[in-house]
Amino acid sequence: MTEAGQPSRPQSVAEFTDAARAVTPPAAWDFISGGSGAELSVAANLRAFDNLYVAPRMLRDVSHVSTASRLVGPEASLPVAVAPMAYHGLVHPQSEAATARAAKTAGVPFTVAMLSGTPVERIAESGADLWFQLYWLRDRGATTELVSRAEAAGCQALILTVDVPRLGRRLKDQRNGFALPTDVYAAHFRGEAAIGAQRASAQGSAVASHTTEMFDPSLAWSDIEWLRASTRLPLVVKGILTREDALRAARAGVDALVVSNHGGRQLDGAVPGLTVLPEIRAAVGDTVEVLVDGGIRSGADVLKALARGADGVLLGRPVLYGLAVGGESGVDDVLSLLREELETDLALSGCRTVGEAAHLKTYEFGASSSTGTASW
Protein backbone atom coordinates (compact mmCIF):
# COMPACT_ATOMS: atom_id res chain seq x y z
CA MET A 1 0.00 0.00 0.00
CA THR A 2 1.12 3.58 -0.60
CA GLU A 3 1.23 6.25 2.12
CA ALA A 4 -2.19 7.43 0.97
CA GLY A 5 -3.54 3.96 1.63
CA GLN A 6 -4.10 3.18 -2.05
CA PRO A 7 -2.95 -0.01 -3.81
CA SER A 8 0.61 0.36 -5.16
CA ARG A 9 -0.34 -0.89 -8.62
CA PRO A 10 -3.39 -0.63 -10.87
CA GLN A 11 -5.96 -3.27 -9.94
CA SER A 12 -7.25 -4.06 -13.44
CA VAL A 13 -6.13 -3.85 -17.06
CA ALA A 14 -8.58 -0.97 -17.44
CA GLU A 15 -6.63 0.96 -14.81
CA PHE A 16 -3.33 0.06 -16.51
CA THR A 17 -4.83 1.36 -19.76
CA ASP A 18 -5.67 4.73 -18.23
CA ALA A 19 -2.26 4.99 -16.58
CA ALA A 20 -0.46 4.08 -19.81
CA ARG A 21 -2.37 6.62 -21.84
CA ALA A 22 -1.36 9.35 -19.40
CA VAL A 23 2.38 8.70 -19.91
CA THR A 24 2.51 7.80 -23.63
CA PRO A 25 2.95 10.43 -26.39
CA PRO A 26 -0.40 10.86 -28.18
CA ALA A 27 0.76 9.68 -31.62
CA ALA A 28 2.43 6.60 -30.13
CA TRP A 29 -0.72 5.92 -28.10
CA ASP A 30 -2.85 6.05 -31.23
CA PHE A 31 -0.46 3.64 -32.94
CA ILE A 32 -0.50 0.97 -30.23
CA SER A 33 -4.12 1.27 -29.12
CA GLY A 34 -5.86 2.13 -32.37
CA GLY A 35 -7.33 0.05 -35.15
CA SER A 36 -8.29 0.37 -38.78
CA GLY A 37 -11.18 2.32 -40.28
CA ALA A 38 -13.89 3.23 -37.79
CA GLU A 39 -12.40 0.71 -35.32
CA LEU A 40 -15.53 -1.44 -35.43
CA SER A 41 -13.54 -4.63 -34.94
CA VAL A 42 -11.56 -3.15 -32.05
CA ALA A 43 -14.84 -2.48 -30.26
CA ALA A 44 -16.35 -5.80 -31.33
CA ASN A 45 -13.43 -7.75 -29.86
CA LEU A 46 -14.07 -6.21 -26.45
CA ARG A 47 -17.83 -6.56 -26.78
CA ALA A 48 -17.56 -10.26 -27.68
CA PHE A 49 -16.01 -10.98 -24.29
CA ASP A 50 -18.34 -8.62 -22.45
CA ASN A 51 -21.39 -10.35 -23.96
CA LEU A 52 -20.27 -13.91 -23.16
CA TYR A 53 -21.25 -15.49 -19.85
CA VAL A 54 -20.06 -18.69 -18.18
CA ALA A 55 -22.24 -21.13 -16.24
CA PRO A 56 -20.10 -22.17 -13.24
CA ARG A 57 -20.22 -25.64 -11.69
CA MET A 58 -20.74 -26.06 -7.95
CA LEU A 59 -19.70 -28.44 -5.16
CA ARG A 60 -16.38 -29.34 -6.73
CA ASP A 61 -13.25 -29.46 -4.58
CA VAL A 62 -11.20 -26.46 -5.69
CA SER A 63 -8.81 -26.43 -2.75
CA HIS A 64 -5.97 -26.66 -5.25
CA VAL A 65 -6.20 -24.84 -8.58
CA SER A 66 -3.51 -24.92 -11.26
CA THR A 67 -3.13 -22.43 -14.10
CA ALA A 68 -0.36 -24.48 -15.76
CA SER A 69 -0.71 -25.23 -19.44
CA ARG A 70 1.17 -26.39 -22.52
CA LEU A 71 1.38 -24.02 -25.47
CA VAL A 72 3.00 -25.30 -28.67
CA GLY A 73 5.10 -27.76 -26.68
CA PRO A 74 6.76 -26.42 -23.51
CA GLU A 75 4.87 -26.06 -20.26
CA ALA A 76 3.81 -22.55 -19.30
CA SER A 77 2.58 -21.28 -15.96
CA LEU A 78 -0.47 -19.77 -17.67
CA PRO A 79 -2.40 -20.54 -20.87
CA VAL A 80 -1.03 -17.21 -22.12
CA ALA A 81 1.76 -16.08 -24.44
CA VAL A 82 2.84 -12.52 -25.12
CA ALA A 83 1.64 -11.63 -28.61
CA PRO A 84 3.94 -10.29 -31.32
CA MET A 85 3.95 -6.48 -31.19
CA ALA A 86 6.31 -4.14 -32.99
CA TYR A 87 8.46 -1.40 -31.50
CA HIS A 88 8.08 -1.69 -27.72
CA GLY A 89 10.52 1.22 -27.50
CA LEU A 90 7.68 3.56 -28.41
CA VAL A 91 6.37 3.26 -24.85
CA HIS A 92 9.48 2.61 -22.74
CA PRO A 93 13.26 2.75 -23.30
CA GLN A 94 13.72 -0.75 -21.80
CA SER A 95 11.86 -1.99 -24.89
CA GLU A 96 11.46 -5.68 -25.80
CA ALA A 97 14.24 -6.86 -23.51
CA ALA A 98 12.22 -5.77 -20.47
CA THR A 99 9.03 -7.38 -21.75
CA ALA A 100 10.86 -10.66 -22.36
CA ARG A 101 12.38 -10.64 -18.87
CA ALA A 102 8.93 -10.16 -17.39
CA ALA A 103 7.61 -13.05 -19.50
CA LYS A 104 10.46 -15.19 -18.17
CA THR A 105 9.53 -14.26 -14.59
CA ALA A 106 5.88 -15.09 -15.27
CA GLY A 107 6.73 -18.38 -16.96
CA VAL A 108 4.97 -17.59 -20.24
CA PRO A 109 6.29 -17.54 -23.84
CA PHE A 110 7.31 -14.24 -25.41
CA THR A 111 6.82 -13.71 -29.13
CA VAL A 112 9.59 -11.74 -30.81
CA ALA A 113 8.05 -9.55 -33.50
CA MET A 114 9.73 -9.43 -36.89
CA LEU A 115 9.55 -5.64 -36.56
CA SER A 116 11.02 -5.67 -33.07
CA GLY A 117 13.17 -2.75 -32.00
CA THR A 118 15.53 -5.22 -30.29
CA PRO A 119 17.18 -8.14 -32.13
CA VAL A 120 16.21 -11.69 -31.24
CA GLU A 121 19.76 -12.51 -30.15
CA ARG A 122 19.64 -9.86 -27.44
CA ILE A 123 16.11 -10.78 -26.39
CA ALA A 124 17.26 -14.39 -26.00
CA GLU A 125 19.57 -13.24 -23.19
CA SER A 126 16.43 -12.92 -21.04
CA GLY A 127 16.18 -16.71 -20.86
CA ALA A 128 12.48 -16.55 -21.76
CA ASP A 129 10.79 -19.18 -23.90
CA LEU A 130 10.75 -17.40 -27.25
CA TRP A 131 8.57 -17.67 -30.31
CA PHE A 132 9.46 -15.73 -33.46
CA GLN A 133 6.92 -13.97 -35.65
CA LEU A 134 7.28 -13.59 -39.40
CA TYR A 135 5.53 -11.58 -42.05
CA TRP A 136 5.97 -12.81 -45.62
CA LEU A 137 8.62 -10.65 -47.26
CA ARG A 138 9.10 -9.83 -50.92
CA ASP A 139 12.71 -10.94 -50.44
CA ARG A 140 12.54 -14.71 -49.92
CA GLY A 141 16.20 -14.73 -48.92
CA ALA A 142 15.48 -12.30 -46.09
CA THR A 143 12.68 -14.56 -44.87
CA THR A 144 15.03 -17.56 -44.90
CA GLU A 145 17.67 -15.58 -43.01
CA LEU A 146 15.18 -14.62 -40.30
CA VAL A 147 14.12 -18.25 -39.86
CA SER A 148 17.76 -19.26 -39.45
CA ARG A 149 18.35 -16.50 -36.91
CA ALA A 150 15.29 -17.57 -34.93
CA GLU A 151 16.49 -21.16 -34.86
CA ALA A 152 20.03 -20.17 -33.86
CA ALA A 153 18.73 -17.92 -31.07
CA GLY A 154 16.82 -20.83 -29.54
CA CYS A 155 13.28 -19.82 -30.48
CA GLN A 156 10.82 -22.65 -29.91
CA ALA A 157 8.21 -21.84 -32.57
CA LEU A 158 7.57 -19.71 -35.65
CA ILE A 159 4.39 -17.65 -35.92
CA LEU A 160 3.55 -16.63 -39.48
CA THR A 161 1.07 -13.74 -39.57
CA VAL A 162 -1.06 -14.21 -42.69
CA ASP A 163 -3.64 -11.41 -42.46
CA VAL A 164 -1.45 -8.54 -43.68
CA PRO A 165 -1.19 -8.67 -47.49
CA ARG A 166 -1.19 -4.91 -47.00
CA LEU A 167 -1.63 -2.77 -43.92
CA GLY A 168 -5.15 -1.83 -42.84
CA ARG A 169 -6.16 1.84 -43.17
CA ARG A 170 -5.34 3.12 -39.71
CA LEU A 171 -6.85 6.56 -39.88
CA LYS A 172 -5.33 7.88 -36.67
CA ASP A 173 -1.83 7.08 -37.92
CA GLN A 174 -2.59 8.73 -41.24
CA ARG A 175 -3.93 11.88 -39.59
CA ASN A 176 -0.94 11.98 -37.26
CA GLY A 177 1.55 11.43 -40.09
CA PHE A 178 2.93 8.76 -37.79
CA ALA A 179 6.61 7.89 -38.13
CA LEU A 180 9.01 6.20 -35.74
CA PRO A 181 11.39 8.34 -33.69
CA THR A 182 15.05 8.05 -34.64
CA ASP A 183 15.88 5.78 -31.69
CA VAL A 184 13.27 3.17 -32.68
CA TYR A 185 13.85 1.02 -35.76
CA ALA A 186 13.40 -2.48 -37.16
CA ALA A 187 16.40 -4.16 -35.54
CA HIS A 188 16.30 -7.36 -37.61
CA PHE A 189 17.07 -5.46 -40.81
CA ARG A 190 19.79 -3.27 -42.26
CA GLY A 191 19.79 -0.05 -44.22
CA GLU A 192 16.51 1.37 -45.49
CA ALA A 193 14.60 -1.71 -44.32
CA ALA A 194 15.61 -0.87 -40.75
CA ILE A 195 14.82 2.85 -40.74
CA GLY A 196 12.19 3.23 -43.46
CA ALA A 197 9.36 3.70 -40.95
CA GLN A 198 11.15 6.78 -39.58
CA ARG A 199 10.68 8.73 -42.82
CA ALA A 200 7.66 10.94 -43.42
CA SER A 201 5.32 9.51 -46.05
CA ALA A 202 2.94 11.02 -48.58
CA GLN A 203 0.47 8.30 -47.47
CA GLY A 204 0.41 9.87 -44.01
CA SER A 205 1.75 6.85 -42.10
CA ALA A 206 5.42 6.02 -42.54
CA VAL A 207 4.77 2.59 -41.01
CA ALA A 208 2.16 1.85 -43.69
CA SER A 209 4.52 2.87 -46.49
CA HIS A 210 7.34 0.83 -44.97
CA THR A 211 5.29 -2.36 -44.74
CA THR A 212 3.91 -1.92 -48.26
CA GLU A 213 7.48 -1.91 -49.55
CA MET A 214 8.51 -4.97 -47.53
CA PHE A 215 5.52 -7.33 -47.36
CA ASP A 216 4.61 -9.72 -50.18
CA PRO A 217 0.86 -9.76 -50.95
CA SER A 218 1.20 -12.91 -53.08
CA LEU A 219 1.47 -15.18 -50.00
CA ALA A 220 -0.41 -18.42 -50.73
CA TRP A 221 -0.88 -21.90 -49.26
CA SER A 222 2.06 -23.23 -51.29
CA ASP A 223 4.29 -20.81 -49.37
CA ILE A 224 3.01 -22.20 -46.07
CA GLU A 225 3.98 -25.67 -47.25
CA TRP A 226 7.42 -24.37 -48.28
CA LEU A 227 7.96 -22.81 -44.87
CA ARG A 228 6.77 -25.97 -43.13
CA ALA A 229 9.40 -27.94 -45.05
CA SER A 230 12.09 -25.32 -44.40
CA THR A 231 12.18 -25.34 -40.60
CA ARG A 232 12.36 -27.86 -37.79
CA LEU A 233 10.43 -25.51 -35.49
CA PRO A 234 6.71 -25.85 -34.75
CA LEU A 235 4.78 -23.63 -37.16
CA VAL A 236 1.87 -21.45 -36.04
CA VAL A 237 -0.35 -19.58 -38.51
CA LYS A 238 -1.88 -16.40 -37.09
CA GLY A 239 -4.90 -14.66 -38.59
CA ILE A 240 -7.36 -17.50 -39.24
CA LEU A 241 -11.09 -16.67 -38.96
CA THR A 242 -12.90 -19.40 -40.93
CA ARG A 243 -13.24 -23.16 -40.60
CA GLU A 244 -12.22 -23.53 -44.26
CA ASP A 245 -8.89 -21.79 -43.70
CA ALA A 246 -8.38 -23.67 -40.44
CA LEU A 247 -8.82 -27.01 -42.19
CA ARG A 248 -6.53 -25.93 -45.02
CA ALA A 249 -3.86 -24.89 -42.53
CA ALA A 250 -4.12 -28.24 -40.77
CA ARG A 251 -3.65 -30.02 -44.10
CA ALA A 252 -0.57 -27.88 -44.74
CA GLY A 253 1.00 -29.35 -41.61
CA VAL A 254 0.90 -26.41 -39.21
CA ASP A 255 1.13 -27.17 -35.51
CA ALA A 256 -1.18 -24.46 -34.23
CA LEU A 257 -3.56 -21.71 -35.30
CA VAL A 258 -4.20 -18.29 -33.84
CA VAL A 259 -7.81 -17.29 -34.39
CA SER A 260 -7.37 -13.55 -34.79
CA ASN A 261 -8.52 -10.39 -36.54
CA HIS A 262 -5.19 -8.71 -35.72
CA GLY A 263 -6.66 -6.78 -32.81
CA GLY A 264 -8.98 -4.93 -35.17
CA ARG A 265 -5.99 -3.40 -36.98
CA GLN A 266 -6.54 -4.97 -40.42
CA LEU A 267 -10.00 -5.47 -41.99
CA ASP A 268 -12.41 -3.21 -40.12
CA GLY A 269 -15.53 -5.30 -39.66
CA ALA A 270 -13.65 -8.60 -39.42
CA VAL A 271 -15.41 -10.95 -37.01
CA PRO A 272 -13.93 -11.28 -33.50
CA GLY A 273 -11.85 -14.39 -32.95
CA LEU A 274 -13.89 -15.34 -29.88
CA THR A 275 -17.07 -15.44 -31.98
CA VAL A 276 -15.79 -17.99 -34.51
CA LEU A 277 -13.63 -19.94 -32.06
CA PRO A 278 -16.13 -22.78 -31.38
CA GLU A 279 -16.66 -23.34 -35.11
CA ILE A 280 -12.94 -23.56 -35.77
CA ARG A 281 -12.29 -25.80 -32.76
CA ALA A 282 -15.03 -28.16 -33.93
CA ALA A 283 -13.58 -28.24 -37.44
CA VAL A 284 -9.98 -29.11 -36.53
CA GLY A 285 -10.64 -31.07 -33.35
CA ASP A 286 -7.41 -31.92 -31.59
CA THR A 287 -5.31 -32.16 -34.76
CA VAL A 288 -3.76 -28.73 -34.10
CA GLU A 289 -3.59 -26.41 -31.13
CA VAL A 290 -5.97 -23.46 -31.28
CA LEU A 291 -5.10 -20.11 -29.70
CA VAL A 292 -7.10 -16.89 -29.84
CA ASP A 293 -6.36 -13.21 -29.39
CA GLY A 294 -8.09 -9.84 -29.55
CA GLY A 295 -9.96 -8.12 -26.72
CA ILE A 296 -8.53 -10.07 -23.77
CA ARG A 297 -8.40 -7.77 -20.77
CA SER A 298 -8.77 -10.02 -17.71
CA GLY A 299 -8.45 -13.49 -16.27
CA ALA A 300 -12.19 -13.86 -16.81
CA ASP A 301 -11.61 -13.27 -20.52
CA VAL A 302 -8.98 -16.00 -20.56
CA LEU A 303 -11.47 -18.34 -18.87
CA LYS A 304 -14.11 -17.51 -21.49
CA ALA A 305 -11.66 -18.25 -24.30
CA LEU A 306 -10.81 -21.62 -22.74
CA ALA A 307 -14.50 -22.41 -22.34
CA ARG A 308 -15.08 -21.62 -26.02
CA GLY A 309 -12.41 -24.11 -27.09
CA ALA A 310 -9.06 -22.32 -27.03
CA ASP A 311 -5.94 -24.04 -25.77
CA GLY A 312 -4.59 -20.64 -24.80
CA VAL A 313 -4.50 -16.96 -25.68
CA LEU A 314 -2.09 -14.35 -26.96
CA LEU A 315 -2.02 -11.18 -24.86
CA GLY A 316 -1.16 -7.99 -26.71
CA ARG A 317 -1.99 -4.40 -25.80
CA PRO A 318 -2.23 -4.95 -21.99
CA VAL A 319 1.43 -5.99 -22.00
CA LEU A 320 2.45 -2.74 -23.69
CA TYR A 321 0.30 -0.81 -21.23
CA GLY A 322 2.19 -2.40 -18.36
CA LEU A 323 5.51 -1.63 -20.05
CA ALA A 324 4.50 2.01 -20.50
CA VAL A 325 3.51 2.36 -16.85
CA GLY A 326 6.48 0.69 -15.21
CA GLY A 327 8.90 -0.95 -17.62
CA GLU A 328 9.73 -4.54 -16.70
CA SER A 329 7.98 -4.27 -13.33
CA GLY A 330 4.84 -2.96 -15.04
CA VAL A 331 4.70 -6.01 -17.30
CA ASP A 332 5.34 -8.18 -14.23
CA ASP A 333 2.32 -6.56 -12.61
CA VAL A 334 0.03 -7.11 -15.61
CA LEU A 335 0.95 -10.79 -15.91
CA SER A 336 0.69 -11.31 -12.13
CA LEU A 337 -2.73 -9.67 -12.15
CA LEU A 338 -3.88 -11.96 -14.94
CA ARG A 339 -2.64 -15.01 -13.02
CA GLU A 340 -4.47 -13.94 -9.85
CA GLU A 341 -7.68 -13.30 -11.75
CA LEU A 342 -7.55 -16.56 -13.69
CA GLU A 343 -6.81 -18.66 -10.61
CA THR A 344 -9.74 -17.07 -8.78
CA ASP A 345 -12.09 -17.43 -11.75
CA LEU A 346 -11.16 -21.07 -12.31
CA ALA A 347 -12.04 -21.80 -8.69
CA LEU A 348 -15.27 -19.81 -8.85
CA SER A 349 -16.33 -21.73 -11.95
CA GLY A 350 -15.57 -25.10 -10.36
CA CYS A 351 -12.42 -25.82 -12.35
CA ARG A 352 -9.24 -27.22 -10.84
CA THR A 353 -7.20 -27.06 -14.03
CA VAL A 354 -7.08 -25.11 -17.26
CA GLY A 355 -8.24 -28.20 -19.15
CA GLU A 356 -11.44 -28.45 -17.11
CA ALA A 357 -12.50 -25.00 -18.32
CA ALA A 358 -13.19 -26.49 -21.75
CA HIS A 359 -16.22 -28.26 -20.25
CA LEU A 360 -17.93 -25.09 -19.04
CA LYS A 361 -21.08 -24.00 -20.81
CA THR A 362 -21.14 -20.46 -22.16
CA TYR A 363 -24.01 -18.23 -23.20
CA GLU A 364 -23.98 -15.18 -25.44
CA PHE A 365 -26.03 -12.33 -24.03
CA GLY A 366 -29.31 -12.07 -25.89
CA ALA A 367 -28.65 -15.28 -27.83
CA SER A 368 -30.20 -18.70 -27.39
CA SER A 369 -27.10 -20.60 -28.48
CA SER A 370 -24.65 -22.09 -26.01
CA THR A 371 -21.43 -24.07 -26.08
CA GLY A 372 -19.95 -26.55 -23.65
CA THR A 373 -20.72 -30.02 -22.37
CA ALA A 374 -23.25 -30.83 -19.69
CA SER A 375 -21.88 -34.31 -18.90
CA TRP A 376 -18.86 -33.07 -16.94
Buried (B, 14 or more C-beta within 10 A) or exposed (E): EEEEEEEEBBEEBEBBBEBBBEEBEEBBBBBBBBBBBEBBBBBBBBBBBEBBBBBBBEEEEBEEBBBEBBBBBEEBBBBBBBBBBBBBBBBBEBBBBBBBBBBBBBBBBBBBBBBBBBBBBBBBEBEBBBBBBBBBBEEEEBBBBBBEBBBEBBBBBBBBBBBBEEBBBBBBBBEBBBBBEEEBBBBBBEEEBBBBBBEEBEBBBBBBBBBBEBBBEEBEEEBBBBBBEBBEBBBBBBBBBBBEBBBBBBEBEBBBBBBBBBBBBBBBEBBBBBBBBBBBBEBBEEEBBBBBBBBBBBBBBBBBBBBBBBBBBBBBBBBBBBBBBBBBBBBBBBBBBBBEBBBBBBBBBBBBBBBBBBBBBBBBEEEEEEBBEEEE
